[in-house]
């Protein structure tokens, strides 16, 4: 049997567009001699459709799109994901198509309800296996989470007889470390069932999620025989053969190139997530404030890679507090990237605001309110330029800042999309080094990378005036936010008690800011947003009891 896994970039709600892509992929698979073609989970409607599934017309239209695809695929066997309206509710389903007809429908059994997933809100669980014969081999159809629960899958498939291939269509979003977990799950399933495993994953950006593809084919010994491209559409083709009691997988194409390390993986995820968020929402151009600091430089570089440098407008908005060095570096970054640069000095605007605000006797040009005023003026300028030109405003705050509220509401947090919102400051530095290395030249100036971080909202300001060193801060954020560790657990791991408690207080009390921030690319196992939902009004805190 020859199998083809068609990982492609689906768009939620673009039923016609998704079907058109799959028709083309199916045609390519037929030309490659495929007997079985698989598409990702909910490939018809895109994933996750969220509350769209509550719209009855959407579900009906999704079914009509499936039938259109089925009629076009008039040869061999095709498996594709869609939403099915059943007698007892909605199902996350996989259709088996043969000779232009839907001959079987499988309902996902294990519905994830953790992290970014809330499928139990929408769907009923299935309880019946679907096994089809393709080229003399028996293929069991599963969907995403089904693969991650070996015992439940064993119970489901009990009594179906010999299985040669476990086919899993998936929409598994990327985060750092996810690929190795998938490999472990696939190897475990191959061993448990003594069969080959075919895992077909989605690619593309959908709001904050990024799907990385990397569809996998493994033989019955659990050896990964083939892997599709990362963060790109691909058609993975291989022959599956029974051999001496086992099942072999023989790829028909050279191995696809993969990211060399975690930093490159994150970079590719950020580029894809930014590109798809912009283009799928109708934006051809982006705009951002560039300060001469590392965060805005990395954001600009990612945006330029995603949309083309000519489509990324950089805006420098200096005040008297900006050093000559950062002003020069802003120009240098824009020039190195090939992005247009607009200069809008804010000093005259700041002076007028200050003069008007002096009507309040409490107003002063010293302190945090005056500093935040500068950030809000810059935010207003960017939003006004966006409004005029129809470009997407990119915010430049990183996860370290977002965590502790080191940003100004309606200022530097104002915008449409946060490119590095889930990227810790320490990783921002690694991304800057990667961008220069990957480009073969100094795109981001060495002075920008070496410079002590500063918001430049007052004379001689440094981030460390308000925050711990980023190495320490990021360790606390990783433990408290991403790993849900308590203050006591963090201190027991060797972190200083006073700093731990201070940072936790900052994280907890700034939930209200995060609720109002732009969406951004998710790259960690726990990002702010759908991943981590805490009450704003909340008197609970974790402390180290002395």
ZAVEX-56685 format. One record per residue (C-alpha): x negated, y, z; residue in one letter; residue number from 1. Coordinates in Angstrom, 1 decimal. Example, Ala and Ser with C-alpha at 12.3 -4.5 7.8 and 13.67 -1.06 7.14 Angstrom:
<nodes>
-12.3,-4.5,7.8,A,1
-13.7,-1.1,7.1,S,2
</nodes>
This chain:
<nodes>
0.0,0.0,0.0,X,1
-1.2,3.5,-0.8,X,2
-0.1,6.2,1.6,X,3
-0.3,10.0,1.2,X,4
0.1,12.4,4.1,X,5
1.3,15.8,2.9,X,6
0.4,18.3,5.5,X,7
1.6,21.8,4.4,X,8
2.4,25.2,5.7,X,9
6.1,25.3,6.4,X,10
8.0,28.4,7.3,X,11
10.9,28.3,9.8,X,12
14.1,28.9,8.0,X,13
12.6,29.0,4.5,X,14
14.5,25.9,3.4,X,15
14.1,26.4,-0.3,X,16
10.4,27.3,0.0,X,17
9.6,24.3,2.1,X,18
11.4,22.0,-0.3,X,19
9.7,23.5,-3.3,X,20
6.3,22.9,-1.6,X,21
7.2,19.3,-0.8,X,22
8.3,18.6,-4.4,X,23
4.9,19.7,-5.6,X,24
3.1,17.6,-3.0,X,25
5.2,14.6,-3.9,X,26
4.4,15.0,-7.5,X,27
0.7,15.1,-6.7,X,28
1.1,12.0,-4.5,X,29
2.8,10.2,-7.4,X,30
-0.1,11.1,-9.7,X,31
-2.4,9.6,-7.0,X,32
-0.5,6.4,-7.1,X,33
1.1,6.7,-3.6,X,34
3.7,4.1,-2.5,X,35
4.6,6.0,0.7,X,36
4.5,9.8,1.1,X,37
5.0,11.4,4.5,X,38
5.7,15.0,5.5,X,39
5.5,16.6,8.9,X,40
8.1,16.8,11.7,X,41
11.0,19.1,10.7,X,42
9.3,19.9,7.5,X,43
12.6,20.8,5.9,X,44
13.4,23.7,8.3,X,45
10.1,24.4,9.9,X,46
9.1,24.0,13.5,X,47
10.1,25.1,16.0,X,48
13.5,26.3,14.8,X,49
14.6,27.2,18.4,X,50
18.1,28.6,18.7,X,51
18.6,28.5,14.9,X,52
19.8,25.0,15.4,X,53
22.8,26.4,17.3,X,54
24.0,28.0,14.0,X,55
26.1,25.3,12.4,X,56
25.6,26.7,9.0,X,57
21.8,26.5,9.4,X,58
22.1,22.8,10.3,X,59
24.4,22.2,7.2,X,60
22.0,24.1,5.0,X,61
19.1,22.1,6.3,X,62
20.9,18.9,5.4,X,63
21.7,20.2,1.9,X,64
18.0,21.0,1.4,X,65
17.1,17.5,2.5,X,66
19.5,16.0,-0.1,X,67
17.9,18.2,-2.8,X,68
14.5,16.9,-1.9,X,69
15.7,13.3,-1.9,X,70
17.3,13.7,-5.3,X,71
13.9,15.0,-6.7,X,72
11.9,12.2,-5.1,X,73
13.2,9.5,-7.3,X,74
10.3,7.1,-7.0,X,75
8.6,5.3,-4.1,X,76
9.3,5.9,-0.4,X,77
9.3,9.3,1.3,X,78
9.5,10.2,5.0,X,79
10.4,13.7,6.0,X,80
11.5,15.6,9.2,X,81
14.7,17.5,9.5,X,82
17.5,18.4,12.0,X,83
20.5,16.0,11.9,X,84
24.0,16.7,13.3,X,85
25.1,13.4,14.9,X,86
28.3,12.3,16.5,X,87
26.9,13.2,20.0,X,88
24.8,16.2,19.2,X,89
21.7,17.3,17.3,X,90
18.7,15.1,16.7,X,91
15.1,15.8,15.7,X,92
15.1,13.3,12.9,X,93
13.1,11.7,10.1,X,94
14.8,10.7,6.8,X,95
13.5,7.7,4.8,X,96
14.1,8.4,1.1,X,97
14.0,5.7,-1.6,X,98
14.8,6.2,-5.3,X,99
16.5,9.6,-4.7,X,100
18.6,8.4,-1.7,X,101
18.4,8.7,2.0,X,102
18.4,5.1,3.2,X,103
17.5,5.4,6.9,X,104
17.4,8.0,9.5,X,105
15.2,7.8,12.7,X,106
15.9,9.9,15.8,X,107
13.0,11.1,17.9,X,108
13.1,9.2,21.2,X,109
10.8,11.2,23.5,X,110
11.7,14.8,23.6,X,111
8.9,17.0,25.1,X,112
10.0,19.5,27.6,X,113
6.8,21.1,28.9,X,114
4.3,23.8,27.9,X,115
5.7,25.4,24.7,X,116
8.2,22.7,24.1,X,117
11.8,22.7,25.2,X,118
13.4,20.1,22.9,X,119
15.7,18.8,25.5,X,120
17.5,22.2,25.3,X,121
18.5,21.3,21.7,X,122
18.4,17.6,21.0,X,123
19.6,14.2,22.0,X,124
17.2,11.3,22.4,X,125
17.3,8.5,19.9,X,126
17.2,4.9,21.0,X,127
16.9,2.8,17.8,X,128
13.8,1.9,15.8,X,129
13.4,2.3,12.1,X,130
11.1,-0.1,10.3,X,131
10.8,-0.2,6.6,X,132
8.9,-2.5,4.1,X,133
6.5,-0.7,1.8,X,134
4.4,-2.8,-0.6,X,135
4.7,-5.9,1.7,X,136
3.7,-4.0,4.8,X,137
6.0,-3.2,7.7,X,138
6.0,0.5,8.7,X,139
7.5,1.8,11.9,X,140
8.7,5.4,11.8,X,141
8.1,7.7,14.8,X,142
8.0,11.4,15.5,X,143
5.3,13.4,17.3,X,144
5.8,12.9,21.1,X,145
6.9,9.2,20.6,X,146
3.2,8.4,19.9,X,147
2.1,9.8,23.3,X,148
4.2,7.3,25.4,X,149
2.9,3.9,24.6,X,150
5.1,2.0,27.1,X,151
8.3,3.7,25.9,X,152
7.3,3.0,22.3,X,153
6.6,-0.6,23.2,X,154
10.1,-0.9,24.6,X,155
11.6,0.7,21.6,X,156
9.9,-1.6,19.1,X,157
10.4,-4.7,21.1,X,158
12.0,-7.4,18.9,X,159
11.3,-5.7,15.6,X,160
8.5,-8.2,14.7,X,161
5.1,-7.6,13.2,X,162
4.2,-4.0,12.4,X,163
1.3,-3.2,10.1,X,164
1.5,0.6,10.2,X,165
2.8,3.1,12.8,X,166
3.8,6.2,10.9,X,167
4.0,9.4,13.0,X,168
5.2,12.7,11.5,X,169
4.3,15.5,13.8,X,170
4.3,19.2,14.5,X,171
1.6,19.4,17.1,X,172
0.3,22.9,17.8,X,173
-3.4,23.6,18.2,X,174
-5.2,24.4,21.4,X,175
-8.8,23.8,22.4,X,176
-9.3,20.2,23.2,X,177
-6.1,18.9,21.5,X,178
-7.9,17.1,18.7,X,179
-9.8,14.8,21.0,X,180
-6.6,14.0,22.9,X,181
-4.8,13.1,19.7,X,182
-7.7,10.8,18.8,X,183
-7.4,9.0,22.1,X,184
-3.7,8.6,21.7,X,185
-4.0,7.2,18.2,X,186
-6.7,4.8,19.2,X,187
-4.6,3.6,22.2,X,188
-1.6,3.0,20.0,X,189
-3.6,1.1,17.4,X,190
-4.9,-1.2,20.1,X,191
-1.5,-1.6,21.8,X,192
0.3,-2.6,18.6,X,193
-2.5,-4.1,16.6,X,194
-1.7,-1.9,13.6,X,195
-2.9,1.0,11.6,X,196
-1.7,4.5,12.5,X,197
-0.8,7.3,10.1,X,198
-0.4,10.7,11.8,X,199
0.9,13.6,9.5,X,200
0.7,17.0,11.1,X,201
2.0,20.5,10.2,X,202
-0.3,23.4,9.5,X,203
0.3,27.2,9.7,X,204
1.2,29.9,12.1,X,205
4.6,30.3,13.7,X,206
5.0,33.2,16.0,X,207
2.4,32.5,18.7,X,208
1.8,28.9,17.7,X,209
-0.8,27.7,15.2,X,210
-0.6,24.2,13.7,X,211
-4.0,22.9,12.7,X,212
-3.1,20.0,10.4,X,213
-6.0,17.5,10.6,X,214
-3.7,14.6,9.8,X,215
-5.3,11.3,10.7,X,216
-5.4,7.7,9.4,X,217
-6.8,5.0,11.8,X,218
-7.2,1.3,11.2,X,219
-5.9,-1.4,13.6,X,220
-9.2,-1.4,15.5,X,221
-8.5,2.3,16.4,X,222
-11.3,3.6,14.2,X,223
-10.4,6.9,12.6,X,224
-10.9,6.2,8.9,X,225
-9.8,9.6,7.5,X,226
-8.9,13.1,8.6,X,227
-7.4,15.9,6.6,X,228
-8.6,19.5,6.5,X,229
-8.3,21.8,9.5,X,230
-6.1,24.8,9.3,X,231
-5.4,24.3,5.6,X,232
-2.9,22.4,3.4,X,233
-4.1,19.0,2.3,X,234
-3.0,15.7,0.8,X,235
-4.7,12.8,2.6,X,236
-4.6,9.6,0.5,X,237
-5.7,6.1,1.5,X,238
-5.1,2.4,0.9,X,239
-3.7,0.4,3.8,X,240
-4.4,-3.4,3.6,X,241
-3.8,-6.4,5.8,X,242
-7.1,-8.1,6.3,X,243
-7.7,-11.2,8.4,X,244
-5.1,-10.3,11.0,X,245
-6.1,-6.7,11.2,X,246
-5.2,-3.7,9.0,X,247
-7.8,-1.7,7.1,X,248
-7.6,1.9,6.0,X,249
-9.6,2.7,2.9,X,250
-9.7,6.5,2.0,X,251
-9.6,7.4,-1.7,X,252
-11.3,10.7,-1.2,X,253
-14.5,12.1,0.4,X,254
-14.2,13.2,4.1,X,255
-12.7,16.7,4.6,X,256
-15.0,19.3,6.1,X,257
-14.2,20.1,9.8,X,258
-15.0,23.0,12.1,X,259
-18.6,22.5,13.5,X,260
-17.7,23.5,17.1,X,261
-15.1,25.0,19.4,X,262
-16.0,28.6,18.5,X,263
-15.5,28.0,14.7,X,264
-12.3,26.1,15.5,X,265
-10.9,29.1,17.5,X,266
-12.0,31.5,14.7,X,267
-10.1,29.5,12.1,X,268
-7.0,29.3,14.3,X,269
-7.1,33.1,14.9,X,270
-7.5,33.8,11.2,X,271
-4.6,31.5,10.2,X,272
-2.3,32.7,13.0,X,273
-2.9,36.3,12.1,X,274
-2.4,35.8,8.4,X,275
0.8,33.8,8.7,X,276
2.3,36.1,11.3,X,277
1.7,39.1,9.1,X,278
2.6,37.6,5.7,X,279
5.6,35.5,6.9,X,280
7.1,38.6,8.5,X,281
6.6,40.7,5.3,X,282
3.5,42.7,6.3,X,283
0.8,43.0,3.6,X,284
-1.3,45.4,5.6,X,285
-2.4,45.8,9.2,X,286
-3.7,48.7,11.3,X,287
-5.7,48.9,14.5,X,288
-7.6,51.3,16.7,X,289
-11.3,50.7,16.5,X,290
-13.3,52.0,19.4,X,291
-16.9,50.8,18.9,X,292
-16.3,48.1,21.5,X,293
-16.6,44.4,20.9,X,294
-12.8,43.6,21.2,X,295
-11.7,45.9,18.4,X,296
-14.7,44.8,16.3,X,297
-13.8,41.1,16.6,X,298
-10.1,41.9,16.0,X,299
-10.9,43.9,12.9,X,300
-13.2,41.1,11.6,X,301
-10.5,38.4,12.0,X,302
-7.8,40.7,10.4,X,303
-10.1,41.3,7.5,X,304
-10.7,37.6,7.0,X,305
-6.9,37.0,7.3,X,306
-5.6,39.7,5.0,X,307
-8.5,41.1,3.1,X,308
-10.6,44.0,4.3,X,309
-8.9,46.4,1.9,X,310
-5.6,45.7,3.7,X,311
-6.9,46.5,7.2,X,312
-6.8,50.1,8.2,X,313
-9.2,51.0,11.0,X,314
-8.4,54.1,13.0,X,315
-11.0,55.8,15.3,X,316
-9.4,58.2,17.8,X,317
-12.3,59.7,19.8,X,318
-12.0,62.0,22.8,X,319
-14.8,63.9,24.7,X,320
-15.3,60.7,26.7,X,321
-16.4,58.6,23.8,X,322
-20.1,58.3,23.4,X,323
-21.9,59.1,20.1,X,324
-23.0,55.5,20.0,X,325
-19.5,54.0,20.0,X,326
-18.3,56.5,17.4,X,327
-21.1,55.5,15.1,X,328
-20.5,51.8,15.7,X,329
-16.8,52.3,14.8,X,330
-17.8,53.6,11.4,X,331
-20.5,50.9,11.0,X,332
-18.0,48.0,11.8,X,333
-15.5,49.4,9.3,X,334
-18.2,49.8,6.6,X,335
-19.7,46.4,7.2,X,336
-16.2,44.8,6.9,X,337
-15.2,46.9,3.9,X,338
-12.2,48.3,5.7,X,339
-10.9,51.8,5.2,X,340
-11.5,54.1,8.2,X,341
-9.3,57.0,9.4,X,342
-10.5,59.4,12.0,X,343
-7.9,61.1,14.2,X,344
-9.5,62.9,17.1,X,345
-7.2,63.0,20.1,X,346
-8.8,65.9,22.1,X,347
-6.5,68.6,20.7,X,348
-3.5,66.4,21.4,X,349
-4.7,65.5,24.9,X,350
-5.2,69.2,25.7,X,351
-1.6,70.1,24.6,X,352
-0.2,67.2,26.6,X,353
-2.2,68.2,29.6,X,354
-1.0,71.8,29.4,X,355
2.6,70.8,29.1,X,356
2.3,68.2,32.0,X,357
0.9,70.9,34.3,X,358
4.6,72.0,34.7,X,359
4.5,69.3,37.4,X,360
2.4,70.6,40.3,X,361
1.2,67.0,41.0,X,362
-0.3,66.6,37.6,X,363
-4.1,66.6,37.3,X,364
-6.7,65.8,34.7,X,365
-8.4,63.5,37.1,X,366
-7.3,59.9,37.9,X,367
-5.6,57.0,36.2,X,368
-2.6,58.9,34.9,X,369
-4.8,61.1,32.8,X,370
-6.8,58.1,31.6,X,371
-3.6,56.3,30.6,X,372
-2.4,59.4,28.8,X,373
-5.3,59.0,26.4,X,374
-4.4,55.4,25.7,X,375
-0.7,56.3,25.2,X,376
-1.7,59.1,22.7,X,377
-3.7,56.5,20.8,X,378
-0.8,54.0,20.9,X,379
1.6,56.7,19.6,X,380
-0.7,57.6,16.7,X,381
-1.0,54.0,15.6,X,382
2.7,53.3,15.9,X,383
3.4,56.5,13.9,X,384
1.0,55.5,11.1,X,385
2.5,52.1,11.1,X,386
6.0,53.6,10.8,X,387
4.9,55.8,7.9,X,388
3.0,53.1,5.9,X,389
4.7,49.9,6.9,X,390
1.6,48.2,8.3,X,391
1.5,45.8,11.3,X,392
-0.2,47.3,14.4,X,393
-2.7,44.9,15.9,X,394
-3.5,45.2,19.6,X,395
-7.0,44.5,20.7,X,396
-6.7,43.3,24.3,X,397
-8.2,40.0,25.3,X,398
-6.9,37.4,27.7,X,399
-9.1,38.6,30.5,X,400
-7.6,42.1,30.3,X,401
-4.0,40.8,29.7,X,402
-4.3,38.6,32.8,X,403
-5.1,41.3,35.3,X,404
-3.2,44.1,33.6,X,405
-6.3,46.0,32.5,X,406
-4.4,47.8,29.8,X,407
-1.9,50.7,29.5,X,408
1.7,50.0,29.0,X,409
2.9,51.8,25.8,X,410
-0.8,52.6,25.2,X,411
-3.4,50.1,24.1,X,412
-0.8,47.3,24.7,X,413
1.6,48.8,22.1,X,414
1.7,47.0,18.8,X,415
3.1,44.1,16.8,X,416
0.6,41.3,17.3,X,417
-2.2,40.5,19.7,X,418
-4.9,38.8,17.7,X,419
-7.2,37.9,20.7,X,420
-4.4,38.0,23.4,X,421
-5.3,34.4,24.4,X,422
-9.1,34.7,24.1,X,423
-11.1,35.3,27.2,X,424
-13.8,38.0,27.1,X,425
-16.6,35.5,27.3,X,426
-15.2,33.8,24.2,X,427
-14.9,37.2,22.4,X,428
-18.7,37.5,22.7,X,429
-19.2,34.0,21.2,X,430
-16.8,34.9,18.4,X,431
-18.8,38.0,17.6,X,432
-22.0,36.0,17.4,X,433
-20.2,33.4,15.2,X,434
-18.9,36.1,12.8,X,435
-22.4,37.5,12.3,X,436
-23.9,34.0,11.9,X,437
-21.2,32.9,9.5,X,438
-21.5,36.0,7.4,X,439
-25.3,35.8,7.3,X,440
-25.6,39.4,8.3,X,441
-24.9,41.8,11.1,X,442
-21.2,42.5,10.6,X,443
-20.7,43.4,14.3,X,444
-23.6,45.6,15.4,X,445
-26.0,44.1,17.9,X,446
-25.6,47.3,20.0,X,447
-21.8,46.6,20.2,X,448
-22.4,43.1,21.5,X,449
-25.1,44.3,24.0,X,450
-23.2,47.4,25.2,X,451
-21.7,47.3,28.7,X,452
-17.9,47.1,28.3,X,453
-16.1,50.4,28.9,X,454
-12.6,51.8,28.2,X,455
-14.3,55.3,27.9,X,456
-11.4,57.1,29.5,X,457
-13.6,59.0,32.0,X,458
-17.3,59.9,32.2,X,459
-19.7,56.9,32.7,X,460
-16.8,54.5,33.0,X,461
-17.5,50.7,33.0,X,462
-15.1,47.8,33.1,X,463
-16.9,46.5,36.2,X,464
-15.8,49.6,38.1,X,465
-12.3,47.9,38.1,X,466
-13.0,44.3,37.5,X,467
-15.4,41.5,38.5,X,468
-18.1,40.5,36.0,X,469
-16.4,38.8,33.1,X,470
-18.2,35.5,33.7,X,471
-16.7,35.3,37.2,X,472
-13.3,36.8,36.2,X,473
-12.9,34.3,33.3,X,474
-13.6,31.3,35.6,X,475
-10.9,32.5,38.0,X,476
-8.4,33.1,35.2,X,477
-9.1,29.6,33.7,X,478
-8.6,28.0,37.1,X,479
-5.5,29.9,38.2,X,480
-3.7,30.5,34.9,X,481
-4.6,27.6,32.7,X,482
-5.2,24.9,35.3,X,483
-2.6,26.0,38.0,X,484
-5.2,25.8,40.8,X,485
-4.5,27.4,44.1,X,486
-6.7,30.1,45.7,X,487
-8.0,27.4,48.1,X,488
-9.0,25.1,45.3,X,489
-10.8,27.9,43.5,X,490
-12.7,28.9,46.6,X,491
-13.6,25.2,47.3,X,492
-15.1,25.0,43.8,X,493
-17.6,27.7,44.8,X,494
-15.9,31.0,43.8,X,495
-16.0,34.0,46.3,X,496
-12.9,34.2,48.4,X,497
-12.4,38.0,48.3,X,498
-12.7,38.1,44.5,X,499
-10.4,35.1,44.0,X,500
-7.7,36.6,46.1,X,501
-8.1,40.1,44.5,X,502
-7.9,38.7,41.0,X,503
-4.9,36.5,41.8,X,504
-3.0,39.5,43.2,X,505
-3.8,41.4,40.0,X,506
-2.6,38.6,37.8,X,507
0.6,38.1,39.8,X,508
1.6,41.8,39.9,X,509
1.1,42.4,36.2,X,510
3.7,39.9,34.9,X,511
5.9,42.9,34.0,X,512
3.3,44.2,31.6,X,513
2.9,40.8,29.9,X,514
6.7,40.6,29.3,X,515
6.4,43.7,27.3,X,516
3.3,42.9,25.3,X,517
3.1,41.8,21.7,X,518
3.0,38.1,20.8,X,519
-0.4,36.7,19.9,X,520
-2.2,33.6,18.7,X,521
-2.2,30.8,21.2,X,522
-5.5,28.9,21.5,X,523
-5.6,27.6,25.0,X,524
-3.6,24.8,26.7,X,525
-1.7,27.5,28.7,X,526
-1.2,31.0,27.2,X,527
1.0,33.8,28.5,X,528
4.5,33.7,27.0,X,529
6.4,30.5,26.4,X,530
3.6,28.5,28.1,X,531
3.7,30.3,31.5,X,532
7.0,31.8,32.6,X,533
7.0,33.4,36.1,X,534
9.5,35.8,37.7,X,535
8.6,39.5,37.7,X,536
10.3,40.0,41.0,X,537
8.3,37.5,43.1,X,538
7.0,37.7,46.6,X,539
5.1,34.4,46.6,X,540
1.3,34.5,46.5,X,541
-1.4,31.9,47.0,X,542
-4.1,32.9,49.5,X,543
-6.9,31.2,51.3,X,544
-5.8,30.8,54.9,X,545
-8.6,31.7,57.2,X,546
</nodes>
